[in-house]
Structure formats: structure tokens, C-alpha cells
Amino acid sequence: KYGLVCLQHEKPFEGVNGSGKHNNWSMSTTHENLLDPGDTPMENLQFLVFLAAVIKAVDEYADLLRTSVATPGNDHRLGANEAPPAIISMFLGAQITDVIDRLLDTDVDDDIAFSAKEGMKLKNVSQIPELLVDNTDRNRTSPFAFTGNRFEFRALGSSANCASAMIALNAAVADQLTKFKEAVDARIAAGEIKERAILEEAKKLFRENKAIHFDGNGYSDEWKEEAARRGLDCEASVPRIFDAYLKPESVELFKRTGVFTDVELEARNEVVGDVYKETSD
């Protein structure tokens, strides 16, 4: 009986840890993982580009990701003993954080060296190929954590269909990658060398989206206060959280990526609202 209840409600009893799951997520071509730092300078640059795009997407659409995992049972679970907090943040780990900080501390002209023999070499990110899978401390209080060659989206409840979260995440990242290419193309058209244009745009995203990066204790009251100061989404009311699906930015995102029309979004939002009300009652 208890097992059956757990399948329906992530947090069925007070004082009992709720049931959740991790969604391991990455991007790949037919032969390589795009979030796996490589052994060559070009692979380093590729990794930085896709990392920057994911960080930007999660920061810009954190409310949408929070909406994608919202259920009555899961909202009682999030922030409990073994579940990540409801506030969406990203854990990158000490090594990746150090790479980004060093990258931001230097000029692009100093970051890139060109050699007829070696091609492009990124001076400031030479440690990236030495990363090992799960070389981070896997901060268990983070809802969205980098773990070596992938991210773990840890806020899903045990009864959740992962499709909802993956639709939101994939749409956000796909949209950001399109914007990234447009920005790089504009830089190249203005006369920048391709590699320099790519790295400049990646650095811009790293710099602009630092607020979503948090490697500390997500359970602490201090983090809740700090998250609010950073301007992160701290909404706790599930009915209001559901409204993120119908925000103009969300509607335009799904329409641009060809995922949902506005009518489909309205229908989905009505369904999740009805399910929430029935479950809560």
C-alpha cells in the first residue's frame, strides 16, 4: 500500500522523504557528446559554446523549468531532506567554475593564439581536457548540476513523465543555440575572426548569466535570501507557477522552435491546472 501511494504522491507522509528521480541530460551528434570536454583546442571551444548556451537557457527560462516539474506531491518534496530546492540554480563544480572565471578575467586577444602548426590554441582553458566524468562533488542540493559530461535535472518527482521537463529544456537550449549562431554570424560580418567571435559571444553569456550559478547549500535560508537578491524565480505558489507556460516569452519560445502553438499551450495549461486541483482536493 505504501509503495502504491509513493507512485502517485512524491511526498505522501509528513516526516518521510519523498520519492524523486534524476533526469540525466546531454547533447550529442552521431559520434560525440557535445558536453564532453575534448582533447583538442577546437573541442575545448565547442564544449564552452554548448556549456554557455545551456547556462543562458536555464537562466532565462528557469521559471519554465520549474513549471515543468510542478505537481502537488512534488512541491511538498522539493526542499526536503533528500530533494533539491524549488529555486532553480545550476551547479558547475570547482574546476569548471575556475575555467570560466579565468576566461572572464582575460581579454580574448590573450585567450587565443594562432599557429600555422598547431591551429587555434586557447591559452586559458588548457585544463579542460583533464576533466573526468563525475569529477565534481555532485552537490546533492542543486536542482540542475553538471556532473562531468552531462547535467542532472534533479527536481522531477517519482510520478512525473520526463517528457514535460525535456520539452521545456530542449526548446530553451535549441532557441539559445539559434540565437548564439546569429550573434556569431553578426560578429563575423562585422570583421571578427570566427574563433574570436565564438569565444567573445560565449564569454558574454558566461558574464551575463552568473546569477543562476550556485555551488553552495541550496537548503539554507541564506540561499533563499541570496536567490531573491539575484533576481531568480522564487515563486512558491503552484497555480502561479503554472502561469509561466502562458507568459509571452514562453509562448514565443515554443512558437519559434515549432514545439507548441499558443492554442496548444493554453490547452496543456488548462489540463495541468485541472489535474492539480483534483489532486489537491
C-alpha positions, 0 to 999 in steps of 0.5 A, a space after each residue: 500500500 505504501 509503495 502504491 501511494 509513493 507512485 502517485 504522491 512524491 511526498 505522501 507522509 509528513 516526516 518521510 522523504 519523498 520519492 524523486 528521480 534524476 533526469 540525466 541530460 546531454 547533447 550529442 551528434 552521431 559520434 560525440 557528446 557535445 558536453 564532453 570536454 575534448 582533447 583538442 583546442 577546437 573541442 575545448 571551444 565547442 564544449 564552452 559554446 554548448 556549456 554557455 548556451 545551456 547556462 543562458 537557457 536555464 537562466 532565462 527560462 528557469 521559471 519554465 523549468 520549474 513549471 515543468 516539474 510542478 505537481 502537488 506531491 512534488 512541491 511538498 518534496 522539493 526542499 526536503 531532506 533528500 530533494 533539491 530546492 524549488 529555486 532553480 540554480 545550476 551547479 558547475 563544480 570547482 574546476 569548471 567554475 575556475 575555467 570560466 572565471 579565468 576566461 572572464 578575467 582575460 581579454 580574448 586577444 590573450 585567450 587565443 593564439 594562432 599557429 600555422 602548426 598547431 591551429 587555434 590554441 586557447 591559452 586559458 582553458 588548457 585544463 579542460 581536457 583533464 576533466 573526468 566524468 563525475 569529477 565534481 562533488 555532485 552537490 546533492 542540493 542543486 536542482 540542475 548540476 553538471 556532473 562531468 559530461 552531462 547535467 542532472 535535472 534533479 527536481 522531477 518527482 517519482 510520478 512525473 513523465 520526463 517528457 514535460 521537463 525535456 520539452 521545456 529544456 530542449 526548446 530553451 537550449 535549441 532557441 539559445 543555440 539559434 540565437 548564439 549562431 546569429 550573434 556569431 554570424 553578426 560578429 563575423 560580418 562585422 570583421 571578427 575572426 570566427 574563433 574570436 567571435 565564438 569565444 567573445 559571444 560565449 564569454 558574454 553569456 558566461 558574464 551575463 548569466 552568473 546569477 543562476 550559478 550556485 555551488 553552495 547549500 541550496 537548503 539554507 535560508 541564506 540561499 533563499 535570501 541570496 536567490 531573491 537578491 539575484 533576481 531568480 524565480 522564487 515563486 512558491 505558489 503552484 497555480 502561479 507557477 503554472 502561469 509561466 507556460 502562458 507568459 509571452 516569452 514562453 509562448 514565443 519560445 515554443 512558437 519559434 522552435 515549432 514545439 507548441 502553438 499558443 492554442 496548444 499551450 493554453 490547452 496543456 495549461 488548462 489540463 495541468 491546472 485541472 489535474 492539480 486541483 483534483 489532486 489537491 482536493 
